[in-house]
Each structure stands twice: as C-alpha cells, then as structure tokens.
Amino acid sequence: MPALACCVDAAVLPGYAAVAGDSSLPAPEIFSGAPPATNPSLVELSASPLPSHWSPNLSASLYKVNGWGAPYFSVNAAGNISIRPHGADTLPHQEIDLMKVVKKASDPKTENGLGLRLPLIVRLPDVLRSRLHSLQSAFDCAIRSHGYDSHYQGVYPVKCNQDRFIVEDIVNFGRPFRFGLEAGSKPELLLAMSCLLKGSPEAFLICNGYKDAEYISLALMARKMDMNTVIVLEQEEEVDLVMEISRKVGVRPIIGMRAKLRTKHSGHFGSTSGEKGKFGLTTMQILSVARKLQREGMLDCLQLLHFHIGSQIPSTSLLADGVGEAAQIYCELVRLGAGMKVIDIGGGLGIDYDGTRSSDSDMSVGYGLEEYASAVVQAVRNACDRKFVRHPVLCSESGRALVSHQSVLVFEAVSSSAPERSPLLDVNIGYYMDGLPDEARADYRNLMASAVRGECDTCLHYAEQLKRRCVEQFKDGTLGLENLAAVDVVCQLVSKAIGAYDPVRTYHVNLSLFTSIPDFWAIGQMFPIMPIHRLDQPPAVKGVLSDLTCDSDGKVDKFIGGAGSLPLHEMEGSGGGYYLGMFLGGAYQEALGGMHNLFGGPSVVRVLQSEGPHSFAVTRAVPGLSCADVLRAMQHEPELMFEALKCRVEESEGERREAEEEEEEEHALANALARAFHSMPYLSGAAAACATSFYGGVGENGAVGEEEWTYCCA
C-alpha cells in the first residue's frame, strides 16, 4: 500500500512568502521566440461601440497599459503582454512574451513544459534591478543638480515582501550603492542580518518597530558583527532598554529616533502620520530622550532621525512639507550636540496603479522618481543651509516602489456565466402574461404602451413595478414559476429595446482573492488586471471576476479608471485557456495572503532575460502549496489523516470482492487519496491535469525535481 510521504520538514505557516519545497534549478532553461511582427478607455467601453478594426495598440489604450505599465509592460504585435525587463533601456529583441512564459510553466513535462499549475507568480529580477538602479540614479542626479554635499543610501523594508530571493536580489543589486535593509520584527531582523552578510559593509540595517529586550539584544549582536546597525526608537521607554543592554553586552549602539511630525497625509495610507500617529516621538519626547542620552554620555550615539508621512504620498508638495519639518528637527538635534549623520525619510514613494498620474487618488501619484528625489534633496539642503548644518546622508525606505513591478500574478478563467438569453421566446409568452393577476396585467399593459411611445423612463418605472409585484405574488404562492419567468423575459426584452440593458458577465477564475489579492478585499486597493493575450482582438463582453472561495466578497468588481466591469473576450471552446494577469502586486500581497478556504499560495517561476532574440531563462520553478501543506499549516496531520482514510478503505472493501480484486481496488483508492493530498488546492485545468503527480517527478517537499533543460521554442 502507498504511504503518504512527509510534505514539509517543518510547519508551514499561513501565507506563502515562504513556500515549502523551494528547489534551485542548476542549469536554467533558455527559451527564445521570433519577434512578434482615438482610443477607448475602460469606462468608455459601455458608452460607445468598439471600432470594427481592432489592434494591439487599441488594447494598450483600453487597459491603460502605457500609463501604469510603462516602462516595463506593453502589448506586442501578437496581441500578448510583453515584458520589458530593463525598463526604458530594454532593446526590442530583449522583450519577453508573457504568454510564452506561462505556456512553458504550465505545459506538462511530456510536452517540454514545467508542469506547474496556475495560479502562477512570474518573478522578474531584471525589473527589480532596474527599479533599484532607477531610484539610486534619481537621487544621484538630484544630489548633483542641487549641489548637495552628501549621498543617498537607501534601505528596503523587508515587510513589503520577505521572499528570500527578492531580499537577496536587492542586497546583491544594491551592493555597489551600499543599499541596506529595514526590519520591523525579530524574524525580519534575523533574515536581514543573514542576507546582509553578502551586502556592502556600509549598508544600513535599520531596526524599526516595537522592541523588547530580545529584539534589542539581537540588534546589538548585529552591531558586534560589524554591521551598520541603527536601533530606531519608536517609544520613549525603549531608550532605557537600549542603554541598559548595550552596557551589558559591551557595545556602543548607533541610535535613531522616529519623529512624530505635524505634517499629515490625509489619504488612506496616511493614518500613521500626524501628531496622533501610531509610531514616533513628540517634540517633548525627543528632547527628553536627547537629555537622557546626554546625562549618560551617549548623545554621540544618536545619529539618525527617522519619520514616515505615510505610504503612497500623493504629491511632492506634501513630501517637501514633511521633509522640511523633519530637517528642522534634525538641525535642532545637531545644535543640542547629538552626533547626527543620517536623515531617514521613511517610505511613501508611491506608484501609479491606474496610470493617471494624479495626486487626487490613493491609486496614483502626481510625480515620478526624479521629481520625488529632487523634492527630498532640495528640502533637506534648504533647511540645513539656513542653519549652517552639514548635509546628512539621505536614506529612504521605499519598498512599494521597488518591488511592486517585479511580480505578475497570472490566473486562468475556467468558465463564465452564460450570456443572457430568453429561454421562453419559443413559447407563448402571452399565455403566461394573461395568467397574471389583474394589477400585474395592468402594469404589463402600461409597460407595453410606454415602450410603443418610446417613453424610456416610464418603461423602466413600470418594468420595476411589474417585477416587484410579481415577485411578491410568487412568494405568496399565487403566481407560478413560468409566469415569473415570462415577466423576466418581457422586462429584459424591453430593456434591450430602449438601450437600458447592460449585461455584465461573471468570469469564474482559478484564484483565491483572499490569498493572492488581499488588499483589494481589505482596503479597496485596486491593481491593474487585464487579459495577457488575445489583445489583437476586440473584447466582446464586460465582466467581473469571481474567485473559487465560498465567500461573497471573493470577487473583483471594481477596476482602475472607476469601471465596474472589465472588457473581456468570449471564452473559447469548453472553457479555460483564457489567461489574465494582475500587475503591480509585488508588494505586501504575498506576505498578507492567508489560508481562506485552505487555498495556498500560487506556483512561482523566476524569469531572467537571456541572450538571443526574445529569449528568457527560468532559474527557479516552485509548485504552489499542496493540500497536505495547507492542512499542516492549520495543525492537521496529513500522514495520520491518510492512514485513517486508508484503513476505512480496507474495511469497506473487506467483504465486497474476492481477495485479488479487493487488493487491486484498495491500491487504486489509496493511490487516489495520496494524489489528493499532494495536489494543489486549486482547480486542475487541461494543462494542470497532465502536471506532475504524487507518484511521478516530484521531489521531496513537493518541489519540482532538479534537471537540466536545453530546449527552446521558436
């Protein structure tokens, strides 16, 4: 009898930032392909018919790709989403067709694919490198143009996405720029310490968040390991712990303070700013801490001032106001004798989710990287020059702006609600309408008369009244089902005739919104979502997306641009094979994703641009969590569950068949159970059905077995 192998060596925690069974691929496969040989908006789709001659450029305009996607995403001539891995510096032959990546990831191994099931996260380290270099370049340019006498040295807040390979990439890509990391908890501090062993010795390790003695001891241990560690005080009482523990371990700490500014960001993401913000020290507390350090002979340890206006700062005017206020506090601390060297402006560098470049929405920002950096440099320089204070090192914690673009979530629509039809058109509708009670028949006659006269508002009034009256009578048991259906048909036909009928199709997608797009459900954050192929064809219908969960909130019915539906194409064949992508979701979504309905995290591939026209290399391929993995995360024991179910199989088959047949049947059922435990919780599509199973090609912990790939696709 088969036994259920252990799926994970350690407990799998909710969320999927740490996917069980990661497997490096020592020899990445190279894929190549030949280069693919007055516009509507999302809101305008329902207002006017689409042009009869469609083109990929019209799709790019319809979905605003050139707004939110530039310079990393575009629509190619084949009608597919194209990845521009190096941003504006990408050469035409370096572009990667996203559909080819998805095909290679999801095709079965027997067809030279990787056998991964969707949903799928496509990671793009080249895009991450480009974002980091662009941020550094923007500050370097602003420093030169404004005559600033120090330098910029950023850190990445690992809370945005703690994935090991993302953090390691940032440390590696940022080493020439002394780029560091920011941690807000003890586990984050441990991973930051480990990753920075390969970083620049000058890189900052910023320690934020609430702290206890263990946290502070760990941070001081990093200091003893010659890391450039800064303990940022979030609460006044933390200074006593820092002084006490530093004496015990014999380490002189570098201390920072988080200031609670008066400047307030009024948007959704500004709740941590202002005088009543969650973190930081008031002016009185700043003075109290400075005097306490002075009494203890440790005022020289105070070297950094930190503040945070809030995420997605909408405008450079608000940014400059906050930076200017913080710079004044910095200068006053210098006057008081503190050993100030660094001003950390925190996070807040926003991204344009909807492509409007607007400062009036949480979904956009009214500036670019260059304008952001210029506003910061100029505000600090002006404040310091007025007080004759040496220009400090500039630090920022720009997580969202760094990692949002490097990840694309690809998922499949498995079916859609049937187009609205009139099933009783071939039946005598008049017969059923004549069977209505007197008041309903009167509404029906008034409705028809209004339709003949072309009185649209009156039509809608009588249609609504007729339906409401008939629903009440149906509930009372005085109206039959056929009569009620006939009323629905008549009202639908009238709505179509007067142009008031606006059907929206529901597309059922193989995805858990709560696992993969939690910010949409929790705070109404919208991300660009669109088909990643068939963009050379006009979308025929409007749709909303419904996920696999049994929760009524598991749907996406609001889209960028204020639209309540998304232009989509008709499903082809028997369903499936229609792929959509969610973009700009590389920050927060993976770490926040939970285990609603026990749907685990998506499969993941890591894709690099490679030599050769339109070629790419897959350097890592990791299947999503199995059913056993997610059960274990909730303290169930899959091995014991399997054995118990297998025993029930043996008992139930014990007296039903001859011995030989019984053994064969039991073995088949046990195999099926084992496969169920090791399959992904998501639906199995045509490609997924051929993917790697429990008994073929899966390595320990459910990882795709390591092998060398040498094939290409033309």
Stockholm file with secondary structure:
# STOCKHOLM 1.0

chainA/1-714         MPALACCVDAAVLPGYAAVAGDSSLPAPEIFSGAPPATNPSLVELSASPLPSHWSPNLSASLYKVNGWGAPYFSVNAAGNISIRPHGADTLPHQEIDLMKVVKKASDPKTENGLGLRLPLIVRLPDVLRSRLHSLQSAFDCAIRSHGYDSHYQGVYPVKCNQDRFIVEDIVNFGRPFRFGLEAGSKPELLLAMSCLLKGSPEAFLICNGYKDAEYISLALMARKMDMNTVIVLEQEEEVDLVMEISRKVGVRPIIGMRAKLRTKHSGHFGSTSGEKGKFGLTTMQILSVARKLQREGMLDCLQLLHFHIGSQIPSTSLLADGVGEAAQIYCELVRLGAGMKVIDIGGGLGIDYDGTRSSDSDMSVGYGLEEYASAVVQAVRNACDRKFVRHPVLCSESGRALVSHQSVLVFEAVSSSAPERSPLLDVNIGYYMDGLPDEARADYRNLMASAVRGECDTCLHYAEQLKRRCVEQFKDGTLGLENLAAVDVVCQLVSKAIGAYDPVRTYHVNLSLFTSIPDFWAIGQMFPIMPIHRLDQPPAVKGVLSDLTCDSDGKVDKFIGGAGSLPLHEMEGSGGGYYLGMFLGGAYQEALGGMHNLFGGPSVVRVLQSEGPHSFAVTRAVPGLSCADVLRAMQHEPELMFEALKCRVEESEGERREAEEEEEEEHALANALARAFHSMPYLSGAAAACATSFYGGVGENGAVGEEEWTYCCA
#=GR chainA/1-714 SS CCCCCCSCSSCCCSSSSSCTTCCEEEEEEEECCCCCCCCCCTGGGGTSCCCSSCCHHHHHHHTTIIIIITTTEEECTTSSEEECTTGGGCCGGGCEEHHHHHHHHHSCGGGTSCCCCSSEEEECHHHHHHHHHHHHHHHHHHHHHTTCSSCBCCEEEGGGCCCHHHHHHHHHHHGGGTCEEEESSHHHHHHHHHHHTTSCTTCEEEECSCCCHHHHHHHHHHHHTTCEEEEEESSTTHHHHHHHHHHHHTCCCCEEEEBCCSCCCCSGGGTTCSTTCSSCBCHHHHHHHHHHHHHTTCGGGEEEEECCCCSSCCCHHHHHHHHHHHHHHHHHHHHTTCCCCEEECCSCCCCCSSSCCCSSSTTCCSCCHHHHHHHHHHHHHHHHHHTTCCCCEEECCCCHHHHSTTEEEEEEEEEECCCCCCTTTTSCHHHHHHTSCHHHHHHHHHHHHHHHHTCHHHHHHHHHHHHHHHHHHHHHTCSCHHHHHHHHHHHHHHHHHTTCCCCCEEEEESCCHHHHCHHHHHHCCCCCEEESSCTTSCCCEEEEEECSSSSTTCEECCBTTTBSSEEECCCCTTSCCEEEEECSCCSSHHHHCCCGGGCCCCEEEEEEECSSTTCEEEEEEECCCCHHHHHHHTTCCHHHHHHHHHHHHHHHHTTTSCHHHHHHHHHHHHHHHHHHHHSCSSCCCHHHHTSCBTTBSBCGGGCBCCCCCCCCCC
#=GC SS_cons         CCCCCCSCSSCCCSSSSSCTTCCEEEEEEEECCCCCCCCCCTGGGGTSCCCSSCCHHHHHHHTTIIIIITTTEEECTTSSEEECTTGGGCCGGGCEEHHHHHHHHHSCGGGTSCCCCSSEEEECHHHHHHHHHHHHHHHHHHHHHTTCSSCBCCEEEGGGCCCHHHHHHHHHHHGGGTCEEEESSHHHHHHHHHHHTTSCTTCEEEECSCCCHHHHHHHHHHHHTTCEEEEEESSTTHHHHHHHHHHHHTCCCCEEEEBCCSCCCCSGGGTTCSTTCSSCBCHHHHHHHHHHHHHTTCGGGEEEEECCCCSSCCCHHHHHHHHHHHHHHHHHHHHTTCCCCEEECCSCCCCCSSSCCCSSSTTCCSCCHHHHHHHHHHHHHHHHHHTTCCCCEEECCCCHHHHSTTEEEEEEEEEECCCCCCTTTTSCHHHHHHTSCHHHHHHHHHHHHHHHHTCHHHHHHHHHHHHHHHHHHHHHTCSCHHHHHHHHHHHHHHHHHTTCCCCCEEEEESCCHHHHCHHHHHHCCCCCEEESSCTTSCCCEEEEEECSSSSTTCEECCBTTTBSSEEECCCCTTSCCEEEEECSCCSSHHHHCCCGGGCCCCEEEEEEECSSTTCEEEEEEECCCCHHHHHHHTTCCHHHHHHHHHHHHHHHHTTTSCHHHHHHHHHHHHHHHHHHHHSCSSCCCHHHHTSCBTTBSBCGGGCBCCCCCCCCCC
//
